[in-house]
């Protein structure tokens, strides 16, 4: 699945996958890189967007949704992966599908030194916890990558995450207080 035009935002493709894969719940600790996707999801009456106080609540939510016969996705920033480490044992041990969309920090153009360690550790953390991590290299690849991850999670009761590079979403600018 590719973007319709080069100007189409990557979150349009992800949103389409949410609808196609019947993912009904979007849990999130909001992040600037997710704004476009979260706004589309909030505007859709068929989707439930749940704002979390901490990311590991999204893992528990995913498990509960699956036990109730529904699908969800946890959308978070890479720093939130560190908060999920212990909780990721639940879907792994119980073989419950867990889909995540992670906007990366600590990469090219990062201004905040506190973001770098976890941003650099995310792929290794996921590897150690048997979470399959997918890293599309261009915005145009995110939708198709997310679709493959969603189907993998659905069909195999695995955990998977799509990592959206800081090169794609843009580096945050501390002076401006927003994505640059």
VEXDO-615135 format. One record per residue (C-alpha): residue in three letters; x, y, z. Coordinates in steps of 0.05 Angstrom, whole numbers, plus 5000, padded with zeros to 4 digits. Each point is the difference from the previous one (the first is absolute). Layout:
% residues N
ALAXYZ...
END
This chain:
% residues 180
UNK500050005000UNK503250654979UNK498050725010UNK495550264945UNK504550594986UNK506750225028UNK496350565037UNK495449525038UNK502149985073UNK502249315024UNK494650005053UNK494749974946UNK502749324981UNK500449765072UNK492850245011UNK497749604940UNK503349385029UNK496550125067UNK493349994963UNK501749414955UNK502749575057UNK494150195044UNK504450285054UNK494950355044UNK504250295056UNK505850474997UNK503650105066UNK505350545007UNK504250455041UNK499650564948UNK506250234964UNK500950544948UNK502149494947UNK493349665008UNK495650624998UNK497349904929UNK498349275012UNK496850135067UNK495750574972UNK497449554945UNK498549455050UNK496450475047UNK495650244943UNK497849294983UNK493949785040UNK501949264989UNK506750095036UNK501150075074UNK506150435018UNK502249895072UNK505150485029UNK504449645050UNK503750275060UNK505849524985UNK501749564941UNK499749335036UNK492650105010UNK499549924924UNK502949305005UNK494849815052UNK494650324957UNK502349604938UNK499549365040UNK493150175027UNK497450214932UNK502449354969UNK496749595055UNK493650394984UNK500649834926UNK502550674976UNK506650284974UNK504150595021UNK506550374987UNK504550355049UNK502850654971UNK505950315038UNK506750344997UNK506349585006UNK501250245072UNK493649655019UNK502849324979UNK504250025063UNK493750065042UNK497249374966UNK505849525011UNK497149615059UNK492950014973UNK502049724932UNK500849335035UNK492449945003UNK498549954926UNK506349584989UNK498449495054UNK492649974985UNK500850034924UNK495650604994UNK500750444938UNK503250685014UNK500850524945UNK504050645012UNK501650624959UNK506150365027UNK502550694980UNK507450025012UNK504250505038UNK507450015013UNK501849964927UNK502150514947UNK499050715024UNK498349845072UNK500950605046UNK498249655066UNK505649565027UNK495049645045UNK496649714938UNK506349694971UNK501149395045UNK493049714993UNK499450194927UNK506449624985UNK497949415044UNK493049884972UNK501949504945UNK504249585048UNK494750035055UNK494749754951UNK504749464976UNK501349755071UNK492549985014UNK498249634935UNK496450614972UNK501050034925UNK502250704981UNK499150284930UNK503650634977UNK497450304936UNK505250464969UNK495250484965UNK493250305017UNK497149644939UNK501849335030UNK496650105068UNK493049804979UNK502149344967UNK504749855058UNK494550135051UNK495349564960UNK505049425001UNK501150095074UNK492550035015UNK498749364960UNK505949655033UNK497450185069UNK492949794981UNK502049344968UNK505449775048UNK498350305068UNK506850335000UNK502350685022UNK502550494947UNK501950734996UNK500950474942UNK505450515016UNK499150674964UNK506850334993UNK501350715024UNK502450134929UNK492849894977UNK496250365055UNK505150565008UNK504250195059UNK496950405056UNK502350715009UNK500650195073UNK500050754985UNK493549954961UNK496949475044UNK497649604940UNK502449544945UNK504650364951
END
